[in-house]
Amino acid sequence: MTTAPLFRRVLRDGAILALVVAVLGGGIGLIAAGLPGLWGGLIGAVLAAVFLALTAASVLLAGRATGGDLASPVFFGIVLGVWLLKLVLFLVLSIVLRGQPWLNPYVFFAAVVVAVLGSLVIDVVAFQKSRVPYVDAPLPGEPTGTDVQADETRNGD
């Protein structure tokens, strides 16, 4: 089973969301708070886009590293490792950006919240529209393992 098409869709839709949040957040921030508002909207959108991309990329990388075995401890280790990296990165950026005079914290916060909520919607929609099989059952008319063995026995193979 592969999740690559699902997460490619998440990456594509996430990039579109980040662009929309950057344009709207930056524009509204510029009107409401001047240049610091513009920077707040843009940095909030970029931060959300990077985190969304890291999540999807970690699942794609983990799937490739484990050969598609989603129950592998290596899969979970890679995804959890990237999650911890995102947590540390968020804390460091929060400390560095706190109190900067060129950044409006309210516009930044609003842009991050809108982008996070939008990415949750993207994840749900992409998951609902995905065609990832969860049962491996033979279809009608498709030979099963016992049919192939019976044919080989009759043919003398």
C-alpha positions as CSV (number, residue, x, y, z in Angstrom):
1,M,0.0,0.0,0.0
2,T,1.3,3.4,-0.9
3,T,0.3,6.8,0.5
4,A,2.4,8.8,-2.0
5,P,-0.6,10.1,-4.2
6,L,-2.4,11.2,-1.0
7,F,0.6,13.2,0.3
8,R,1.5,14.6,-3.1
9,R,-2.1,16.0,-3.2
10,V,-1.6,17.4,0.4
11,L,1.6,19.1,-0.7
12,R,0.0,20.6,-3.8
13,D,-3.0,21.9,-2.0
14,G,-0.9,23.1,0.9
15,A,1.2,25.2,-1.4
16,I,-2.0,26.8,-2.8
17,L,-3.2,27.4,0.7
18,A,0.1,29.0,1.7
19,L,0.0,31.3,-1.3
20,V,-3.6,32.4,-0.5
21,V,-2.8,33.0,3.2
22,A,0.3,34.9,2.2
23,V,-1.6,37.2,-0.2
24,L,-4.6,37.7,2.0
25,G,-2.8,37.8,5.3
26,G,-0.1,40.0,4.0
27,G,-2.6,42.3,2.3
28,I,-4.9,42.6,5.3
29,G,-1.9,42.9,7.6
30,L,-0.5,45.8,5.4
31,I,-3.8,47.6,5.5
32,A,-4.4,47.0,9.3
33,A,-0.9,47.4,10.7
34,G,1.4,48.7,7.9
35,L,4.7,47.0,7.0
36,P,4.9,45.0,10.3
37,G,1.5,43.5,9.5
38,L,2.7,42.6,6.0
39,W,5.7,40.8,7.5
40,G,3.4,39.1,10.0
41,G,1.1,37.7,7.4
42,L,3.9,36.6,5.1
43,I,6.0,34.9,7.8
44,G,3.0,33.2,9.3
45,A,2.1,31.8,5.9
46,V,5.6,30.6,5.1
47,L,6.0,29.0,8.6
48,A,2.7,27.1,8.1
49,A,3.7,26.0,4.6
50,V,7.1,24.7,5.8
51,F,5.5,22.7,8.6
52,L,2.9,21.2,6.3
53,A,5.6,20.3,3.8
54,L,7.7,18.7,6.5
55,T,4.9,16.6,7.7
56,A,4.0,15.3,4.2
57,A,7.6,14.9,3.2
58,S,8.3,12.9,6.4
59,V,5.5,10.4,5.6
60,L,6.7,10.1,2.0
61,L,10.3,9.6,3.1
62,A,9.3,7.1,5.8
63,G,7.2,5.2,3.3
64,R,10.0,4.9,0.9
65,A,12.5,4.0,3.6
66,T,10.3,1.1,4.9
67,G,9.2,-0.1,1.5
68,G,5.6,0.9,2.2
69,D,5.3,-0.9,5.5
70,L,3.3,1.6,7.5
71,A,3.4,-0.5,10.6
72,S,7.2,-0.5,10.8
73,P,8.9,1.1,13.8
74,V,11.3,2.8,11.4
75,F,8.3,4.5,9.7
76,F,7.0,5.8,13.0
77,G,10.6,6.8,14.1
78,I,11.0,9.0,11.0
79,V,7.6,10.7,11.3
80,L,8.1,11.2,15.1
81,G,11.6,12.6,14.6
82,V,10.4,15.2,12.1
83,W,7.5,16.1,14.4
84,L,10.0,16.7,17.2
85,L,12.2,18.8,14.8
86,K,9.1,20.9,14.0
87,L,8.4,21.4,17.7
88,V,11.9,22.6,18.4
89,L,11.9,24.8,15.3
90,F,8.6,26.4,16.3
91,L,9.9,27.1,19.8
92,V,13.1,28.6,18.5
93,L,11.3,30.7,16.0
94,S,8.8,31.9,18.6
95,I,11.6,33.0,20.9
96,V,13.5,34.7,18.1
97,L,10.5,36.5,16.6
98,R,9.0,37.6,20.0
99,G,9.2,41.3,20.5
100,Q,10.6,42.1,17.0
101,P,9.6,45.7,16.1
102,W,9.3,44.8,12.4
103,L,6.7,42.1,13.0
104,N,3.1,42.5,14.1
105,P,2.4,39.5,16.4
106,Y,-1.4,39.7,16.0
107,V,-1.3,39.4,12.2
108,F,1.4,36.7,12.5
109,F,-0.8,34.7,14.9
110,A,-3.9,35.1,12.8
111,A,-2.0,34.0,9.6
112,V,-0.6,30.9,11.4
113,V,-4.1,30.0,12.9
114,V,-5.8,30.4,9.5
115,A,-3.1,28.3,7.7
116,V,-3.2,25.5,10.4
117,L,-7.0,25.3,10.2
118,G,-6.8,25.3,6.4
119,S,-4.2,22.6,6.4
120,L,-6.4,20.5,8.6
121,V,-9.2,20.9,6.1
122,I,-6.9,20.0,3.3
123,D,-5.8,16.8,5.2
124,V,-9.4,15.7,5.8
125,V,-10.5,16.4,2.2
126,A,-7.5,14.7,0.7
127,F,-7.9,11.7,3.0
128,Q,-11.6,11.4,2.1
129,K,-11.0,11.6,-1.6
130,S,-8.0,9.2,-1.6
131,R,-8.3,5.8,-3.0
132,V,-5.9,4.0,-0.7
133,P,-7.1,0.4,-0.3
134,Y,-7.5,-0.9,3.2
135,V,-8.5,-4.5,2.3
136,D,-6.5,-6.8,0.0
137,A,-9.3,-9.0,-1.4
138,P,-9.5,-10.7,-4.8
139,L,-12.0,-9.2,-7.2
140,P,-14.6,-11.3,-9.0
141,G,-13.0,-13.1,-11.9
142,E,-9.5,-12.5,-10.6
143,P,-7.4,-15.6,-10.0
144,T,-6.6,-16.3,-6.4
145,G,-3.5,-18.1,-5.1
146,T,-5.3,-21.4,-5.0
147,D,-6.6,-21.1,-8.6
148,V,-3.0,-20.5,-9.8
149,Q,-1.8,-23.6,-7.9
150,A,-4.6,-25.7,-9.3
151,D,-3.8,-24.7,-12.9
152,E,-0.2,-25.5,-12.4
153,T,-1.1,-29.0,-11.0
154,R,-3.4,-29.7,-14.0
155,N,-0.8,-28.6,-16.5
156,G,1.9,-30.7,-14.9
157,D,4.1,-27.8,-13.9
